[in-house]
Amino acid sequence: MLMKLRIHIHVLFFVGVLLPGASSSSSSSSSEEEQGGSQSKGASHEHWGYEDQESWSSAFKHCSGTSQSPIDVDTNGVTFDPSLPAITLDGYDLTSEPAGLTLFNNGHTLKLQLPDSLQIVSGFNTTFHAAQLHFHWGTVAVPGSEHTIDQVHFPAEMHIVHYNSKYEGLAEAASQPDGLAVLGAFIGIGLHENKEYEKILAALTDVSIEESNTEIPGFNVRHLLPNDLRRFYRYTGSLTTPPCFQTVTWTLFNDTVSLSRRQMAALEETLKADQSRQLNKNFRVPQLLHGRSVLASFTDTSSPGGVSPARHDESKAAGIDVHSSTGVHATESLPKGDILAVAFGILFAVTLLILTVFWCRQRKTHSSVRKESWQDVSYKQTKTQDV
Ligand SMILES: [Zn+2]
């Protein structure tokens, strides 16, 4: 049964809740009310749900635009762009954050509010402040990432939403063409518990009811992302929920992170929307590119994450991951392996060459000295080897 979200939401609510940075909800029981307190009310209330995505555009005109998200990344069709600058993050370590962080079930997603001290300091031509992160997921049978790689879904996807520092906050930036930068990480399933994600997932039961929130201790948010931030896809798109503003510069990391099957099940089965219905399958289907290009910061796009795209399959995912102690992939060791392989290859080739030259010389000498008895000698050697 698809989701049937029936929440009264207006445009400002979405800006605040799906992209809230303007709304640092710590005690609200209703994000809508909270937004209403700081923003002017009056925008028309609209319903939307993931079960009727095709109708979003009737109430939200941007949803039928030509730069919508998510998309399918066709790895054969991406363009390598060596000029794409690496993403550098600052302030992501909130381990000593005294206030804690607000985790919130808004009926559409699980959302963690982030202070604007978290920043993308390079990777774009300006600084972006973080506002929140949230998740998209499916069920045990239906993988729920929003973006797909070569038309394959991952079990889940995390988005860290940032807004351009030239704007006052997320609410203002969300409708500006250069307003938002979202970092997307694909989440697969592995054998090991992910201790970093557990800092969020351990509090799931506290926010199982829609519109409920809780405080969790600060932690290093960087550890929720893949180790290697150098390999990513980049394209321009939109919010993946109404009002679908086409204001997002997307960065999708090639390397993935993983949760244990138990952790993924907790994400898929704990939260509720509308009091009783399970909150899952909260992903929008991939949208058409309409001529947009997808850039890649790396050349080998044949194996996302250094692996085939993660399917909702433990054995497959288990083969994928190279876990560090944090449960985050440690794929940066791969280039060293490549270098070793090349070195051994060269060593082997040189050794083979020397042996071949040596053997040829020996044979030449041998045949010239004992030309007449060559056949006999050769025959005897063969007999010896057979024994
Ligand atoms: Zn999202």
Boltz pocket constraint, residues with backbone or C-beta under 6 A from the ligand:
constraints:
  - pocket:
      binder: B
      contacts: [[A, 134], [A, 135], [A, 136], [A, 159], [A, 240]]
      max_distance: 6.0
